[in-house]
Amino acid sequence: MAIWTRADKNGQLDLLLRERWVRVTAELSRDTLTLSADGEASGSGGGAELRNGLSNGNELSGEQNRLRSPNPELQPNHGHLKPGGYSSPGSGRLSRDNGTSSEYGSPGSGCGSPGSSFSSRHGDGGGAGCDASAAEGVRRVRVVKQESGGLGISIKGGRENRMPILISKIFPGLAADQSRALRVGDAILSVNGSDLREATHDQAVQALKKAGKEVTLEVKYIREVSPLFKKPSMLAELPWDGPWSPSSNFTNTEESPKHGGSKDRKVIPLKMSFICRNLTMPDLENRLLELHSPDGQHTVVLRCKDGPTAHSWFTAIHANIAALLPQTLTHINAYLSSASSNMHTQLKHIGWLAEQIPLDAGRLQYRPVVMAITEKDILLFDSVPWTREAWNTPLLTHPLLATRLVHSGSSSSSPSLGADLVFSTRSGTSRGVESHVFRVETHWDLSSWTRALVQGAHAAAEIIKEVSVGCVLNRQDVRLILHYDRGFTVLRDHGEPVGGALLFHYPFEKLKMSADDGMRNLYLDFGGPEGELVFDLHSSPKPVVFVLHSFLSAKLTRMGLLTAASAAAP
């Protein structure tokens, strides 16, 4: 069992949330990845600083002029400005297009009134030039832009955000501040006579940019506006609340993600999560990380500043997830071996892989799957099977004895930087050979799965010992028996599960040749007087052929004549 050194790591990353990138602080511990919102997002629609570069209609430029986008999904109760204006002063309500209104608080609450905590020009104090009566009505304010610094305001809102165009920040010392007539919470109704009551955020930005050196603003202060300026809780939208943990048989002290997050942070348990790269999203810059939830329902996409940083984060998260695997195996095996489960299955290895899916025109794609290896079988699931029902309904099951590992390494014949690491299996079924290709993320993953499959098949041979199949030989019904220790036995089949007259018996070392036609016939030649024996198996002979290979491989490995790497060769 590997001894893992778990990583603790923290830093700033970008989170893909609602089709835009949001800056978050990521903290990696031994069991969890915690994402905390920094409150900044890139994209369109939320807010813009109108400081430098706006004088004389110049374009926005420089770091101070960047657009900032808060949460676009603001409260739907925050109505639009109507052409007719707002409801009566002091009502504490904002008229909506459909005639309804939204309460922001009682008129007497004092929120937004002079002297209150929301009356500042700079976000927390009052505008010195605005008395109470002026704040209740529409005001016309003339602002002369400075040669450098522009208007010196930041705006939020717009029709697409169900908000009026609101001043969210006034920068000290710049034009708006020096006018002493504007305040945070003012709704901009018009710019130089251009009506902004139904304007989108971008339209408002353009109107302010084109306003020239002297700007006449028609504004109205909005009572109870503080909910519009609360820091957006973007991580509350992060979907990671599906079932993640096992049933009560598996419970432990770790938090569920449903209860591990808050409005500005999300705690993601790492146990049986799937960290991967370039799986569901193209990553041309090699900067993305994908973290898939154990239930297979959610994916968190993180973007790092460059390739080396992404590699560092991936390695750390992968190491912590891998270090939790022994604990997961212990919990699952405790459940599978319990008297109530009636399954008595021993799980040897489990984890996420990416299965190759052929598409039309020779195209390929990968899908996340969970592979579980028990002492006898290989099982595939579309998510971590935490329940008894899930364990009983895998996507597919193949016996280890009838499965061969035929490739383990690079996906290309000439390995190069960035080539996928894959392993391939072939399983004998009644319909013929079923092939699968699985992508892994690291060389450790590749080594672990290769070892688990080869050693699992050898262990299954020693546990199962014997496989028998009814067939026809020389026009009579017989039963062909392959025994791990005794070799080949052919009995006359009289319809009973055991017994029957002995026709042939040969140890493995007597086998001179074996072949099949891929359809229904198996050919065995032991060098005896009967010559080549032709067995009609009524269906594909591949399961018997693969079991024979597993028995021989296990025996040679036990004798020290074959290594696990050789056993994996086609």
N, C-alpha and C positions, 0 to 999 in steps of 0.2 A: 504494500500500500504506500503510495507516495506521501511524503511529508510536505505539506504546502506552507509556504510563507505568504500569508495574506497581506494584501496591500491596503493602506489607507491613503487616500488621495483627495485633493480638492482643487477647485479652479472654476473658471468661467467657461461655459459652453453655450452654444445656441441650440434651442429646442424648437423643433418643427411643431407648431400648434396652430390648427385651423388654417393651414396653407400659408403660414408666414413664420419667420424665425423670431424667437423671443430669447433674449439673453437671460440666462439662469446661472446660479451658482450651484455647482455639483459637489457633493461630499460623499465619498465612497468609504464605507466601513466594511467590516468583515461579513456582515449579513445584509446590508441594505445600500441602496443608492438614493440619496436625498437630493431633490431638486428644489431650490428656493428661487422665487421670482425676484429679478432685479428691477422690475417695473419698466423696462424699456423694451420696445418691440420695433422691428423694422417692417415697412410695408406702407400701404396707403390708408388714408381715411381718418386718423385719429386727431392728431394735433400738430401744429407747426409753430416753430419759433420764428417770429417776424422781427429780427433784430437787424443785423448788418445786411447790406446788399439790397435793401428795399427802397432806399432813397432814389428819387428820380426814376422809379420804375425798373431798376436793374434786377437781374435775375438773382435768385437765392444762390449764395456761394459760401464756401468756407465751412469749417466744423460747426460754427455757431449757428448756421442757417439750416442745418439738417432737419428733415421732417421727422417728427416723432409720432408714433402711432400708439395710442392706448387701446384698450380693449374695445373693438368695434361692436361687440354684443352688449351694449349698455342696456339698462333697464328699459323694457318696452313701454313703461309708463311715462318715460320722459318724452313728452309730446313735442310736435313741431311748432315753430312759430307760424301763425296764420297771417295772411295779408292784413287782416283786421287788427293784428296785435295780440296782446295777452289779455287775460281776464283782468278784472278790476284790481287796481293797486291794493296791496295789503291782503289779498285773498289767499296768498300762499299757493296758488294753483297756476298751472300752465295749460292754455287751451290746446287741444289736439285737432288734427284735421277732421276727425270724425265727430267733433263736437263734445267728446268726453274730456275729462280732466283727471290729473293725477295729483294726489296730495303729497306735498313735500314736508309737511309739518304744519302745526297750527300757526295762524297768523301772529299769534302773540308769543311765539317761541323766542323771538328776538334774533333768530339766526339770520344774519345778513344785515341787520340794522346797525346804524352807527354805534361804535363802541363795542359791538359783539365781536366774537372771535373770528368772524368771517368778513370783516369790513375793511381789511387792509388792501392797499394797492399792490402790495408785494406778497399777497397770499395769506397774510395773517393779521393784517391791520387795516384801518380804514383809509379811504381816499380823503386827503385833507381838504380838497376843494368841493366835496360832495356832501351836502347836508341831507337830513332825512327826507325832506320833501322832494329834493331833486332825485334821490334814489328811487322814489316811488313812480316817477313818470319818465316819459321819453325825453332824452337830453340830446342836444346837438353840441358836439365837441370838435373844435378845430385843433389839429396837431400839425406842427411844422417839423418835418423830418430833419435830422441832423445830417451833416455831410457823411459821417460814418456812424453806423449804429442803427439806421432805419427807424422804424416805429418803436422798437423795443418792447414788443408784446409777444406772447405766445397764445395761440388760440386752439380751441377744441370744438368738437361737434360737427354739425352738418346734417343735412337731410337723411343721408344714408345711415347715420348713427342715432337717428331719432332725437336729435338735440338741436337747439339753435346754435349759431356761431357765438361761442362764449370766449371771453378773455380769461385765460387760466393762469397767466403769469404776467407781471409787469417788471421789467428789469430796471433796477435802480440807476438813476442818472441819465437815462435815455429819454427820447422825446415824449413818450406817453407818460412817463413818470414826471417829467418837468411840467407837463400840462396841468397836473394836479386836478384833472377832471375825469379821469378814468379809474376804474377799480376792477379788481378781480371779481368775476361774477356778472360783469356787464355783458349783455347780449348785443352784438353788433347787428342793427337792423338794416343799415345801408352804409355804403361808402361812396362819397361824392355823388349822392343821389341814386346810386345803383342799389336796388333792393336786394337784400340778402336773406329775407325771411324764409325763402324756400331753397336757398342755395346749398349745394353740396360743399363738403370741406374743400375740395380742390377749387371749386368756383370762387369760394371766399378768399383763398390764398391768391388766386390770380387777380381778383378785384383789388386786393390790398397792394399787390406788386405793381399794378398799373395806375395806382392812384396819384402818382407824382409827388412833388415835394410837400405841397400843402394838402392835407387830408381832412375832409370833413366827415366825421362819423356820427351817425344817429344811433344812440345806444339806450338801453334800458336795463336797469339793475334787476336781477331776478332773486326773489326771496327763496329761502330754503334750497339754495343751489348746491350746498356742500356735498350731497350724494353724488353729484356729477363729477366731482374732483377727487373722489376717493381713489386711492391707488388700485388699479385693476387687478383683480385676483385671477390672473391668467391660468395658473396651475390648477385652479378648481375645475377647469374644463378638461384637464388631462385624463383621458379614459384609461384607468387601470384599476377598476373596481369590480371586475368579474371574479368568479371563483378562482382562487389561486392555491388554496391549501387543501390538504387531504381532509377526509372526514374525521369524525371525533376520534377514531382509532389512531390518527396521526397528529393530533393536536400537540402544540408545543408552545413555548413562551414567546415566540415571535409575533409581532403585530401583523394583522392583515392590512393590506394597503388601503382597504376601504376606511379603516379607522386610523391609519398611520399618516394621513395627510391633513393639511389645513388649507385655509384659503390661499396662502401664499407659499406653501411648500407641499411637496409630495414625497412620501417615503415609499420606496419601491423595494420589497423584499427580493433578494437575489436567488433564493432557493428555487431551482428548476426553471429559472428564466433562461432565455436563449440570447446570448450576445453574438452578433454576427456583423458582417460587413458586405456591402454590395449584393444584397439578396433581393430585397423588394424595391429598392431605390437605386438608380444609377449613381455612381460615385466617381465621376471622371477626375475629380481633384484629390481623391483618396483622403477625404476629411470626415466622412460620415460614420456613425455607429448606429446599429439597430439593436434595440433591446425588445424582445418579444415576451409577452406574458405567458406564464405556465398554461393558462387555459386557451392559448392560441388566438385570443380575441383582440388583443391590443398590441400596438407597436409604438415604442418611443424612439424617435429619430433625433440624434444629437449630432451637432456639427462642431468640429474643432477648428482651431485657427490654421492648422497646417497638418501635413501627413504625419510627421514624427509625433506630434501631440496626440493625434488620433490613435496611432499605434500604441503609445504609452497608456492611454486610457483603456483601449481595448484589452491590452495585456493585463492590466490591473483588475478590470472587471471580470475577465475570463478566469483569472487565477482564483478570485474569491468565489465565483460560482462553482468552479471545479472542487474547491476545498470543502464545499457543502455537500458534495455527492455522497461520501460515506454516511453522513447523517441521514440523507434521504433514503439510501438503501436500507439502513437499519430500521427506519420507520415503516417503509413499505413491506419489508420482510416480516416485521412483527405483525402486520395486518394479514398478510397472505398466509402465514402459518398459524393464525389463530383458529381455534376450534369452530368459531362462528362462521368463518369464511368458507370452510369445506373445500378449499382450493389446494392447500399444502404445496404451493409453488414457491420455489426459491429463486429470487431475482438476483442475477449476477451483475448486470450492468444496465444502465439506462441513461438516456440523454437525447438532446436535440441534434438533428441532422438536417441537411437540405437535400431532398430527393430530386433527382433529375427527371423532368417531365418532357417528353418529346411533343413538339407542336408541328403544325403543318410547314411545308417547304423546308424541312430539315432544321427548323429552329428549335431551341431548347430553352427551358426555364427551370427554376428550382422552386420547390415549395417546402416550408418547414414541416418536419414530422418528428415524432418521438419514437425512437427504437428502444425496445426492452428485450434483453436476453435473459431467459430463464435457464434452468438446467437442461431443458429439452427443446425449447422453441425460441424462435425469433418472432416478435410481435411489433407491428407498426400502429401508431395512434396519431390522431391529428392534434392531440393535446395531452398533457400529463394526466394519466389515468388515476385520479385520486380515489375513485369510488369503486365498489365491487361491480357495479353495472358497467362502468367504463372498462374495467379489466376483462370483462366477459364479452365485450364487443369491440375488438380491435379492427383496424382497417383490413389487415390481413395477418395470417399466421403461416410460418414455414417451419417445419422441423429442422433443428440444427443438423441432424444426421443427413438430411437430404439437401443441404445447402453448402455450397463451396465458395470460398473467397478466391476470386480469380484475378483481382488487381488491387494494389494498394500503393498509392504514390501520386505523381503529378497527373493532371488530366491530359497532358500533351506528351507526345513521344520524346520531345526535347524540352525538359523542364526549363522554364525561364522565370524571371522575376514577375510575380503577380499571377502565375498559373495556379489554377484551383488544385487543391488537394482532395483526392477522391478515393473511394474504394468501391469495388464492384462485386456483386454476388450473383450466383446462378443457383436457382433452386429447382429440383426435379419435382414436377407435379403430374397429375394424371393427364393434363393437357399438353405436357411437354416441358420445356425449360422456360422458367420465368427469370428474367434478368432485371437487376436494379443497380443504379449508380447513385452513390451518396456523396455529397460534398461535406467536408469537415473544415473547421476554421484554423486549426493549428496542427503542427506536427505531433504534439502530445495527443490531440484527439485522434489523429490517424493511428498512432501507435496503440492507443488504448482500445480502439475498436478492432483493429487487426488482431491483437492479442485476445480480446474477449471472444471473437468469432472462432478463431482457430482452436484455442484452448477449450472453448465451450463445446465445439463439435467433438473433440477428443473425450472430454468428460462425459458427454451424452452417450458416446459409444460404450463407455465402461458402465454407465448406469442402466441403459436400455438393454444392452447385451444381445438381444435377439429380435430379428424382424422376419416375418413370414408373409408370403403372398400366394394366393391361389392362382394357378395357371394351367396350361395344357402342354404336355410333353408327349410326343409320339401318339397323338390322338387320345390320350387319356388324361383325366383330371389329376393333377398332382399339386403338392404344396412344396414350394421352394423356401427353405429356411436358411437365413444367414445368421450365424452366431459369432459373436466377437471372439470367442476363444476356440470354438470347435470347427469353424469354417462353414462349408456348404453341406446341406442335407436335403435330399429329395424324397418325399413320402408320397405314396399313393393316397389321394384325397378321397375319403369315404363320407364326407359331409360333416364329420365331427371336428370340433376345434382342436382336439389333440389326437394323437395316435395315427395309425395308418402304416401300411407295409413299407419298409425301407427299400428304396430303389437305388440310391447312390449316396455316398458320403465321401467328401474330400476336404482335407485341411486347406487353408489359404495358400500354403506354399506349393500345392499341386496345380494351382491355376496357371495355365500356359497362355491363355488368351481370353479376352472378354470384349464384346462389341454389342452394338444394338442398331436397329434400323431407324430409330427415332420415332417409330409409329407404335409398334406393339410387341416386337420380337426382341428377345435377349439371347445372345450367343455366348456360351461358355465352353471352353475346351480344357480338360484336365489331363490330356494325354493318355486317356484310358482306351480300352478296346471299343467303347461305344462311340468314340470320335466326338465330333462337335455336337453339343446339346442345344437344341433350339426350343426356347420357352416362349409360348404365346401368352402374354400377360393381359390380354384383352384391352389394355390401355397403354399409355406411354410407359416405356421401360425406364425412363430417366430417374424416377425415385429410387428404384433398386440399384441402378448404376451409381447414383450419388451416395447411397448408404454403403455400398461396397467400397467406394473410395474413402469414405470417412472411417470405416473399420480398419482398412489397410493403413491409412495415414496415422490413426491413433496407435496402432500396434507398432509401426516403425518408429514413431516418436517415443513411445514407452521404452523401446529397446535402444534408444539413443542413435538410431540410424537416420533420423529425419528431424530437422529443426522446425520450429513454428514458421519461420520465413519460407522454408522449402515447402511446407505443407500448404502454404497459401498460393503457390505457383499454379498456373492453369495446367 
